[in-house]
């Protein structure tokens, strides 16, 4: 059972998040206690955030510039289904800031989502030499962040 205050319900629609990916925790993803390796979850987060950012920036040349504090709220067990949600928080000239939430999906109660992790990330659009460069945000993304 999560510690008091850590069992926060998550309503991705009300909070403006989009589901980006799902993963089933399998044996190769786990340590000797059948809990998900933190590094594997970080890989899934980086992959999901990268896909989300590429679509919102309209660019294939993006890199992770910053990730805020990562605090694992609850262990993730073998067989759990993990969901990764993202939303844009700021469009910069060369960067995009996002919020990211990881939950578990209970197939018997799909609306009962509990946060396992949340963080903020900054991504940067780069040119072929790896230097930051300006980008044109997706019109759909701009409409979503502006509430249109």
TAGI-V916209 format. One record per residue. RES is the residue in one letter. PHI is phi in whole degrees, -180 to 180 (999 if undefined). Layout:
res:RES phi:PHI
res:RES phi:PHI
//
This chain:
res:X phi:999
res:X phi:-66
res:X phi:-66
res:X phi:-52
res:X phi:87
res:X phi:-93
res:X phi:-93
res:X phi:-65
res:X phi:-68
res:X phi:-129
res:X phi:-110
res:X phi:-62
res:X phi:-68
res:X phi:-62
res:X phi:-91
res:X phi:79
res:X phi:-93
res:X phi:-114
res:X phi:-69
res:X phi:-108
res:X phi:-159
res:X phi:-132
res:X phi:-142
res:X phi:-93
res:X phi:-76
res:X phi:-111
res:X phi:-52
res:X phi:-64
res:X phi:-86
res:X phi:-111
res:X phi:-89
res:X phi:-69
res:X phi:-97
res:X phi:60
res:X phi:-111
res:X phi:-60
res:X phi:-62
res:X phi:-59
res:X phi:-65
res:X phi:-66
res:X phi:-63
res:X phi:-62
res:X phi:-63
res:X phi:-61
res:X phi:-62
res:X phi:-63
res:X phi:-63
res:X phi:-65
res:X phi:-62
res:X phi:-61
res:X phi:-63
res:X phi:-60
res:X phi:-67
res:X phi:-57
res:X phi:-67
res:X phi:-79
res:X phi:-89
res:X phi:66
res:X phi:-145
res:X phi:-92
res:X phi:-106
res:X phi:-126
res:X phi:-134
res:X phi:-74
res:X phi:-102
res:X phi:-156
res:X phi:-135
res:X phi:-72
res:X phi:-50
res:X phi:-117
res:X phi:-126
res:X phi:-78
res:X phi:-79
res:X phi:-144
res:X phi:-69
res:X phi:-112
res:X phi:-95
res:X phi:-50
res:X phi:91
res:X phi:-69
res:X phi:-102
res:X phi:-101
res:X phi:-118
res:X phi:-120
res:X phi:-116
res:X phi:-136
res:X phi:-151
res:X phi:-77
res:X phi:-112
res:X phi:-162
res:X phi:-99
res:X phi:-106
res:X phi:-68
res:X phi:-118
res:X phi:-127
res:X phi:-139
res:X phi:-103
res:X phi:-134
res:X phi:-105
res:X phi:-137
res:X phi:-130
res:X phi:-111
res:X phi:-129
res:X phi:-110
res:X phi:-103
res:X phi:-95
res:X phi:-63
res:X phi:-84
res:X phi:-140
res:X phi:-62
res:X phi:-87
res:X phi:-91
res:X phi:-98
res:X phi:-118
res:X phi:-69
res:X phi:-104
res:X phi:-162
res:X phi:-145
res:X phi:-157
res:X phi:-118
res:X phi:-136
res:X phi:-122
res:X phi:-118
res:X phi:-126
res:X phi:-81
res:X phi:-127
res:X phi:-87
res:X phi:-63
res:X phi:-93
res:X phi:83
res:X phi:-92
res:X phi:-57
res:X phi:-145
res:X phi:-66
res:X phi:-144
res:X phi:-107
res:X phi:-60
res:X phi:-59
res:X phi:-58
res:X phi:-64
res:X phi:-63
res:X phi:-62
res:X phi:-63
res:X phi:-67
res:X phi:-73
res:X phi:-86
res:X phi:80
res:X phi:-88
//
